[in-house]
Amino acid sequence: MIYKMKKNINKYCPRSGKSVSEDALAQYRGFTVGFCNTGCRDDFASNAENCPSDRSYFDVIIKEMS
């Protein structure tokens, strides 16, 4: 799923290190996460289980927020 209304938990794309784009947000574990472009977002949103690096990046941020 693709979300545009919630605040994303990350400032930088886990793939490129570039700033997150407002039109490239997705949902992960109940949090809104961001990517630098819609291509990265779409790949993750449709295939999160096959993106262990992205998930690890987001999991660290989620853990730090706790």
N, C-alpha and C positions, 0 to 999 in steps of 0.2 A: 504494500500500500504506500501511497505517496501523500505526505502531509505538508501543508504550507502555513498553518496557523500557529503552531506551538514554537516556543523558543528552543533552538537546538542546543545540545549539551557541549558540542565541540566547536572550536573556532577554525580548525584547519582540517582539510580533507585527509583521511588516513592513507590515501593512495598517493597523492601528489604533494601534500604539504602546503598546497595553496589555500587561500581563504575559502570558506564555505560560501556557496552561492544560495541566495534565498529561494531560488526555484529548484534546488536540488536536495530537498529534505526527505527523509524516510523515517519509519518507525522501527525501533529495536528495543526489545524488552520493556516496553512501556515508555520509552524515551524517544524524543525526536533527535535524530542524528543528521549531520549534514555532509555533503560532498561538494567538490569544486564544480561539478557539472552534472547534467541530467543523465549522461551515459553511465557514469560511476554509480549514481543513485539507482538507476533502473536495474543495473546488474546486481547490486546488493539487495534491493527490494525483492527481486524475483529469485534470488539464489543465495541468501544469507548463509545457509549451512555450508556452502562451498567457498566462503570468504573468511577463512580463519584469521587472517591478519587484520581485517577490518573489525571483526568481532572482538578480538583481543584489544585493539585500540580503544574501542568503545567500552569494553568491560573495565579497563583501567580507569577511565574517566568516571564511570558509574561508581566504582569502588571508592575513588577519591571523594566523591560527593557524599558518601555515607557518613 
